[in-house]
Amino acid sequence: MIPHDILTLYTAKAIEYVFALSFLALFIPFWNYVMGEARPATQPAMQPARQKVADRMTDLVEWFRMARDVAYHPGHAWARADGTGHVTVGLDDFAQKLVGPMKAIELPPVGTRLSAGDRAWSLRVNGKAVDMLSPVNGVVTEVNPAVVASADVARHDPYGAGWLLKVEAPRFDPARRGLLTGKLARTWLEEATNALRLRMAPDLGLALQDGGMPVDGIAQALDAEHWDAVAREFLLS
């Protein structure tokens, strides 16, 4: 092979190498563009904004969600003051998981006067009714129409869209009404969970420890025949 041929061969190889690098340099941004177009534009918003807010405002205590911005009645109702003399009231995550899927929640009509510690509303499940106690003194000014239409709203979002009542209570003060907040509320919920554990059969306890939850409610899993009595015991009614 003469020197001229060697030079031509190296020149051709160099040109091929340049073309290969140029192809890669153009292909990489093109591929990124195509893949970027293929991604759903709404991917970061897969979780509803309201659920993200709810997650930021609640803590998981044992098996139950606990909202940080409410005061709890020992009967598992909660109260949230709005600063205008009105208080929003609902049931907590413990209560809804205790009784399970509810057919209806019977709420008092607007104008009803509530007394803290007295019957306020009833949970209807499988033909039985379990009362819950009011966490506040005051007059009902509004009931949640969404809960009236479907009790599942209170079950799936007990601290948000599933609120039950708005009560005019200008003298509302959680500390003076025997309500629980902060670390005291957390300790109370932990003790309630421990009381449930003492009632559980070993197989049910293991299922809950693994993250499971009885589909028909914890009280029904503990005593299918007298579950309403079990629920009343924990709801203090």
C-alpha positions, 0 to 999 in steps of 0.5 A, a space after each residue: 500500500 502506497 502512502 497516498 492510499 494510507 492517507 486516503 484510508 485514514 481520512 475516510 475513517 476520520 470522516 466516518 468518526 466525525 459523522 458518528 459523533 455528529 449523529 449522537 450529538 443530534 440524536 440525544 436531544 431529539 430522544 430527550 424531546 420525544 420522551 419529554 413529549 411522551 410524559 403526561 403533562 399532569 404527572 406531578 399532579 396525580 394526587 389531588 391537591 386537597 389530599 396533599 393538604 390533608 396529608 400535611 395536616 394529619 399525623 399517623 398515630 398507631 393505625 389512625 389519622 389525627 388532625 393537628 388543628 382540632 381539639 378532641 372529645 374523649 368520645 372521638 368527636 372533634 372541634 375546630 374553631 374558626 375565630 368568628 365564634 363558630 366551631 366546626 364539628 366532626 367524628 375522628 378517624 378512630 370512630 369511622 374505622 371502629 364502626 366501619 362503612 356507615 349507611 347514614 349519619 343522622 345529624 341534628 337539624 339547624 337550630 338544635 342546642 347542643 350540650 358538651 357530653 350529650 348525644 349529638 348525632 347517630 351513626 347507622 350501620 347494619 340496622 343499628 345506631 350508635 350515638 356520638 357525643 357533642 364536643 361543644 356547647 352551642 346552637 347548630 347553624 349548619 349541617 354538611 349536605 354532602 354527609 347527609 347525601 352520603 356518609 362515605 364522605 365522613 368516612 373517607 375525609 373525616 377532618 376535611 370534606 366530611 365535617 358534620 356540623 357548624 355550631 355557634 359557640 362564642 365562648 368555646 375554649 377547648 381547655 375549659 371543655 375537657 377537650 384534648 390537643 397536642 401531646 395529650 391528644 396523641 397519648 389519649 389516642 395511643 391509649 385507645 388503640 392499646 385498649 383495642 389491642 387487649 380486645 383482639 384475638 391474636 390473628 386479628 392483632 397480627 393482621 392489624 400490625 401488618 397494616 390490614 384493617 377489618 373491612 366491616 369495622 374493628 368493632 364488628 371484627 371484635 364482636 360481630 353480634 354485639 359490635 354496637 355495644 363495643 362501639 358505644 364503649 369506646 365512643 362513651 355513649 
